[in-house]
Amino acid sequence: MKYISTRGGIEAVNFTQAVMMGLADDGGLLIPEQIPSVSEAELSSWRKLSYPQLAVEVMKPFIGSTIPESDFRDLVKRSYSTFDASEVIPVKQVGDIFISELFHGPTLAFKDVALQLLGNLFEYLLKRDGGKLNILGATSGDTGSAAIHGVRGKKGIDIFIMFPDGRVSPLQERQMTTVPDKNVHCIAVKGTFDDGQRVLKDVFNDLDFKRKYYLGAVNSVNWARVLAQIVYYFWSAFRVQEQTKAKRVQVSVPTGNFGDIFAGYVALRMGAPIQRLILATNENDILSRFFNTGVYSRGQVCPTLSPSMDIQVASNFERYLYYRVGKDSKKVRDLMAEFASTKSLSLSDSGDPTFAAGRGDTESTLATIRKYHREYGYILDPHTAVGVAVAEKFLCDIPTICLSTAHPAKFSAAITQALGADLAHHPTLDALVSLPTRRVTLDPKPEIIKEYMESIL
Ligand SMILES: *Cc1c(COP(=O)(O)O)cnc(C)c1O
């Protein structure tokens, strides 16, 4: 399998090159040349597999011969052995919906599913092929800690994570700044997540710097992250089919950077038994507005109870756009240029029936947390609650799966606000409170970030 850029400006690369490259050198995003399709026979044999076994089968065609299968099997097995649920991702019926709990990894958010694997993959490739890697990432909260936990203490890797100062929850911050490993560097930037993401793009677009310092990306622009996430769409659909005998399901996804739901889109195009994806945003609703109107236009970032979705420019959107405009990279380039200069782009096609989209505001987030606690004794984290609130508008005659992207204890302030008491706890998080922290505070300017990195490397 070869990978090309959404903007059509690079020579095709293989899987391991795509993983190490992160963003494509022409400023676009890497995507596979074709999306493999899965036969009915494969689907029925996949139903019997454990999560790590399924992960190997789903990812195999995308990896090709770049990693021997037995090595890959071992990487996958190690990556999911850090999860605290024996099935890795439990899928539970709660009232009228099914909740797919993606948060059983070390940092209690769904990003561990991809980043545990990515950390092991980086380590494997560096050991095999030699070299070093300096990871630079921008986080709205959860990516940072998941990436740090994916690579902490790993040889040949340093990691620099920028997070918006004061805009991630205190616990999220502690999950990053308490990690004592010397290869971990936490940077609080004075600004929003979008500022961090813009600096990240600027630093990566400095190709001399990128090559000199072996920069790599862990943000959801890295293809390996999307890839690892495709697996749980198959897994969750299979588990619900076992319980309901339904031919197809729909999946609701609380969305920020369009990484998680883009993996669902790929799963659907591969042939996963998914009828429709429900895209759920909070008040930062650029994506739900786009799916309802065809206009993708940037607003102001507004802080909400679901901070990991407080994003107005979704970096993975370009991958979807590529497919939406019929794989026409010139059109993608033109649209992205239009967006860069006017902060808006629009499509005049008739929409995409693969998606339903809606927005769950603060009030409905709180009401949904209350309802699920009161009626079913289940505590939803605020991101998951946005997905559930929007899913409830689209319930139909096929089962609905809501992806649960975080453990509620990560966002205990929102839980307290909803339920009037601090009811969500997790021993891993409770233990962080007494640990020492390390961070620097910097302006969100590419020169300043580069200078800081150079002072350490
Ligand atoms: C990152 C994150 C999201 C959004 O995922 P995207 O891939 O950016 O759409 C939702 N919920 C939680 C808890 C997250 O950490």
The ligand as an SDF file (V2000), in Angstrom:
LIG
                    3D

 15 15  0  0  0  0  0  0  0  0999 V2000
   -9.7170   14.2090   21.2210 C   0  0  0  0  0  0  0  0  0  0  0  0
  -11.0140   13.9640   21.8610 C   0  0  0  0  0  0  0  0  0  0  0  0
  -12.2150   14.0880   21.1450 C   0  0  0  0  0  0  0  0  0  0  0  0
  -12.2480   14.5310   19.6980 C   0  0  0  0  0  0  0  0  0  0  0  0
  -11.6540   13.6090   18.8240 O   0  0  0  0  0  0  0  0  0  0  0  0
  -11.2220   14.0810   17.3580 P   0  0  0  0  0  0  0  0  0  0  0  0
  -10.4870   12.9280   16.7710 O   0  0  0  0  0  0  0  0  0  0  0  0
  -10.3640   15.2800   17.5410 O   0  0  0  0  0  0  0  0  0  0  0  0
  -12.4830   14.4050   16.6380 O   0  0  0  0  0  0  0  0  0  0  0  0
  -13.3920   13.7810   21.7980 C   0  0  0  0  0  0  0  0  0  0  0  0
  -13.4010   13.3940   23.0990 N   0  0  0  0  0  0  0  0  0  0  0  0
  -12.2770   13.2930   23.8170 C   0  0  0  0  0  0  0  0  0  0  0  0
  -12.3620   12.8880   25.2500 C   0  0  0  0  0  0  0  0  0  0  0  0
  -11.0480   13.5520   23.2240 C   0  0  0  0  0  0  0  0  0  0  0  0
   -9.9270   13.4240   23.9390 O   0  0  0  0  0  0  0  0  0  0  0  0
  1  2  1  0
  2  3  1  0
  2 14  2  0
  3  4  1  0
  3 10  2  0
  4  5  1  0
  5  6  1  0
  6  7  2  0
  6  8  1  0
  6  9  1  0
 10 11  1  0
 11 12  2  0
 12 13  1  0
 12 14  1  0
 14 15  1  0
M  END
$$$$
